């Protein structure tokens, strides 16, 4: 009886250690862009929901406590940020270099942001100030990210991708909405006229003062990718 139990335990252990530890990943060759794009799209929602066993946090909704989005002409502090919609991004391209030195990703996303702001400075050379609720809807934003990689041995003795650095750009592909509550709390005329200006120029507002906030959102997603790569060896992610 004891020997049968030992055999069963051995078989169970063997199955566990030989099973694909990330079965939801379809492994692709470095030069198979079509496979990489399809594989990435198939796991995007799972990744956005968070994968606790690989130390990947939730990115939809994505929460950011504090962002200093100030520029030379504007003091802008944004807090209690919640971004939704990232799970529905469309992967337009994933490219990995043969030497594992770089990863290029293009994502087309639609997202909504809610938070609080504290702002004083100039917008389009016009004075602006206020603090209160912030809302933005971006129906189409194309994010281009380049990630520089290293390969290092992990604690498991296997090769892992390590994120060295990253860069990004973004393009707004449709009209965006931006709303600041409580602008010029003591001046109704300025509040009304400034709100009308912002409503008519949502994309320009995001380009003018939203770049640092978008960078903070991308940084949160990249941090989750870093954690995933640290937890999962290359051999489980790529052919």
C-alpha positions as CSV (number, residue, x, y, z in Angstrom):
1,X,0.0,0.0,0.0
2,X,2.8,2.4,1.0
3,X,4.6,1.7,-2.3
4,X,1.5,2.5,-4.3
5,X,1.1,5.8,-2.5
6,X,4.7,6.7,-3.3
7,X,4.2,5.9,-6.9
8,X,1.1,8.1,-7.1
9,X,2.9,10.9,-5.4
10,X,5.8,10.6,-7.8
11,X,3.5,10.6,-10.9
12,X,1.7,13.7,-9.5
13,X,4.9,15.5,-8.9
14,X,6.2,14.6,-12.4
15,X,3.1,16.0,-14.0
16,X,3.4,19.2,-12.0
17,X,7.0,19.9,-12.9
18,X,6.7,19.0,-16.5
19,X,3.4,20.8,-17.2
20,X,3.6,24.1,-19.0
21,X,3.6,26.6,-16.1
22,X,2.0,29.3,-18.2
23,X,-0.4,27.2,-20.3
24,X,-2.3,30.4,-21.3
25,X,0.7,31.5,-23.3
26,X,1.1,30.4,-26.9
27,X,4.8,30.3,-27.5
28,X,6.1,31.9,-30.7
29,X,9.4,32.1,-32.5
30,X,11.2,35.5,-32.4
31,X,10.4,36.3,-36.0
32,X,6.8,35.2,-36.1
33,X,5.0,38.5,-35.6
34,X,1.6,37.1,-36.5
35,X,1.9,34.4,-33.8
36,X,3.1,37.0,-31.3
37,X,0.3,39.3,-32.0
38,X,-2.4,36.6,-31.7
39,X,-0.8,35.2,-28.5
40,X,-0.6,38.6,-26.9
41,X,-4.2,39.4,-27.7
42,X,-5.4,36.1,-26.3
43,X,-3.9,36.7,-22.9
44,X,-4.4,40.5,-22.6
45,X,-7.6,40.3,-20.6
46,X,-6.1,37.7,-18.2
47,X,-3.1,39.9,-17.7
48,X,-5.3,43.1,-17.2
49,X,-7.2,41.2,-14.5
50,X,-4.0,40.5,-12.6
51,X,-2.2,37.1,-12.2
52,X,-1.3,36.9,-8.5
53,X,0.7,33.7,-8.9
54,X,3.2,35.6,-11.0
55,X,3.1,38.8,-8.9
56,X,1.2,40.7,-11.7
57,X,-1.1,43.3,-10.3
58,X,-4.5,44.4,-11.7
59,X,-4.3,46.9,-14.6
60,X,-8.0,47.2,-15.3
61,X,-9.1,49.0,-13.3
62,X,-5.6,50.6,-12.9
63,X,-5.2,52.7,-9.8
64,X,-2.5,55.4,-9.3
65,X,-2.4,57.3,-6.0
66,X,-0.3,60.3,-7.1
67,X,1.1,61.8,-10.3
68,X,3.0,65.1,-10.6
69,X,2.0,66.0,-14.1
70,X,3.4,69.5,-13.9
71,X,5.1,71.3,-16.8
72,X,7.1,74.5,-17.1
73,X,3.9,76.5,-17.5
74,X,1.7,74.5,-15.2
75,X,1.5,73.0,-11.7
76,X,-0.7,69.9,-12.0
77,X,-1.0,67.3,-9.3
78,X,-3.4,64.4,-10.0
79,X,-4.4,62.0,-7.3
80,X,-6.7,59.0,-6.7
81,X,-6.6,58.0,-10.4
82,X,-8.6,55.1,-11.7
83,X,-8.3,54.1,-15.3
84,X,-10.7,51.6,-16.9
85,X,-10.8,50.0,-20.3
86,X,-7.3,48.7,-20.8
87,X,-8.4,45.1,-20.9
88,X,-10.0,45.9,-24.3
89,X,-6.9,47.2,-26.0
90,X,-6.1,45.8,-29.4
91,X,-2.6,44.7,-30.1
92,X,-1.5,46.1,-33.4
93,X,2.1,44.8,-33.3
94,X,4.5,42.8,-31.2
95,X,8.1,42.5,-32.4
96,X,11.0,40.8,-30.6
97,X,14.6,41.0,-31.8
98,X,16.5,37.7,-32.3
99,X,19.1,38.6,-29.7
100,X,16.5,39.3,-27.1
101,X,17.7,42.9,-26.8
102,X,14.4,44.7,-27.6
103,X,10.6,44.3,-27.6
104,X,8.4,46.6,-29.6
105,X,4.7,46.8,-28.9
106,X,1.9,48.8,-30.5
107,X,-1.5,49.0,-28.7
108,X,-4.7,50.7,-29.7
109,X,-6.7,51.5,-26.6
110,X,-9.9,53.1,-25.4
111,X,-9.9,54.3,-21.8
112,X,-11.7,56.3,-19.2
113,X,-10.0,58.1,-16.3
114,X,-11.4,59.4,-13.1
115,X,-9.5,61.2,-10.4
116,X,-8.8,64.5,-8.6
117,X,-6.6,67.4,-9.7
118,X,-5.0,70.5,-8.3
119,X,-3.9,72.9,-11.0
120,X,-2.5,76.4,-11.5
121,X,-0.7,77.8,-14.4
122,X,-1.2,78.4,-18.1
123,X,-3.1,76.3,-20.7
124,X,-2.7,77.5,-24.3
125,X,-1.1,80.7,-22.8
126,X,-4.4,81.3,-20.9
127,X,-4.3,81.4,-17.1
128,X,-6.1,78.5,-15.5
129,X,-6.6,77.2,-11.9
130,X,-8.8,75.0,-9.8
131,X,-9.0,71.8,-7.9
132,X,-11.6,69.0,-7.8
133,X,-12.8,66.1,-9.8
134,X,-11.1,65.1,-13.1
135,X,-12.7,63.0,-15.9
136,X,-11.3,62.0,-19.3
137,X,-12.4,59.7,-22.0
138,X,-10.0,58.7,-24.8
139,X,-11.8,56.7,-27.4
140,X,-8.7,55.8,-29.5
141,X,-5.1,56.2,-28.4
142,X,-2.3,54.4,-30.2
143,X,0.6,53.7,-27.8
144,X,4.0,52.7,-29.2
145,X,6.4,51.3,-26.7
146,X,10.0,50.1,-27.1
147,X,11.4,48.0,-24.2
148,X,15.1,47.3,-23.9
149,X,15.8,43.8,-22.5
150,X,18.6,41.8,-20.9
151,X,18.8,38.1,-20.3
152,X,19.8,36.9,-16.8
153,X,19.7,33.8,-14.8
154,X,16.8,33.7,-12.3
155,X,16.7,32.1,-8.9
156,X,15.3,29.0,-10.7
157,X,18.6,28.7,-12.7
158,X,16.8,29.5,-15.9
159,X,17.1,32.5,-18.3
160,X,14.7,35.4,-17.7
161,X,14.1,38.6,-19.6
162,X,15.0,41.7,-17.6
163,X,13.5,45.1,-18.5
164,X,16.4,47.5,-18.6
165,X,14.6,50.6,-19.9
166,X,11.6,51.7,-22.0
167,X,10.3,54.5,-24.1
168,X,6.9,55.3,-25.4
169,X,5.0,57.7,-27.7
170,X,1.3,58.1,-28.2
171,X,-1.1,59.3,-30.9
172,X,-4.7,60.3,-30.4
173,X,-6.8,58.8,-33.2
174,X,-10.3,60.3,-32.2
175,X,-11.7,63.2,-30.3
176,X,-11.1,62.9,-26.6
177,X,-13.1,64.4,-23.7
178,X,-11.6,66.2,-20.7
179,X,-13.5,67.7,-17.8
180,X,-12.2,69.6,-14.8
181,X,-14.7,70.2,-12.0
182,X,-14.5,73.4,-10.0
183,X,-12.3,75.5,-12.3
184,X,-12.1,79.1,-11.1
185,X,-14.5,78.5,-8.1
186,X,-15.0,82.2,-7.5
187,X,-15.4,83.3,-11.1
188,X,-18.4,81.8,-13.1
189,X,-17.5,83.7,-16.3
190,X,-14.0,82.3,-16.4
191,X,-15.2,78.8,-15.4
192,X,-17.8,78.7,-18.2
193,X,-15.5,80.1,-20.9
194,X,-12.6,77.8,-19.9
195,X,-14.8,74.7,-19.8
196,X,-16.0,75.5,-23.3
197,X,-12.5,75.9,-24.5
198,X,-11.5,72.6,-23.0
199,X,-14.6,70.8,-24.4
200,X,-13.7,72.0,-27.9
201,X,-10.0,71.0,-27.7
202,X,-9.9,67.8,-25.7
203,X,-7.0,66.3,-27.7
204,X,-4.9,69.4,-27.5
205,X,-5.5,69.6,-23.7
206,X,-4.2,66.0,-23.4
207,X,-1.2,66.7,-25.6
208,X,-0.5,69.9,-23.7
209,X,-0.7,68.7,-20.1
210,X,-1.5,65.0,-20.1
211,X,1.8,63.5,-21.3
212,X,3.2,62.9,-17.8
213,X,-0.1,61.2,-16.7
214,X,-0.1,58.9,-19.7
215,X,3.6,58.1,-18.9
216,X,2.6,57.1,-15.4
217,X,-0.1,54.8,-16.7
218,X,2.3,53.1,-19.1
219,X,4.9,52.8,-16.3
220,X,2.4,50.9,-14.2
221,X,1.7,48.4,-17.0
222,X,5.5,48.0,-17.7
223,X,6.0,47.3,-14.0
224,X,3.6,44.4,-14.2
225,X,5.5,43.1,-17.3
226,X,8.8,43.3,-15.4
227,X,7.3,41.2,-12.6
228,X,5.9,38.7,-15.0
229,X,9.3,38.3,-16.7
230,X,11.0,37.8,-13.4
231,X,8.5,35.1,-12.4
232,X,8.4,33.2,-15.7
233,X,11.5,31.9,-17.6
234,X,12.0,32.6,-21.3
235,X,11.6,28.9,-22.2
236,X,8.0,29.1,-21.1
237,X,7.3,32.2,-23.1
238,X,9.1,31.7,-26.4
239,X,10.2,29.0,-28.8
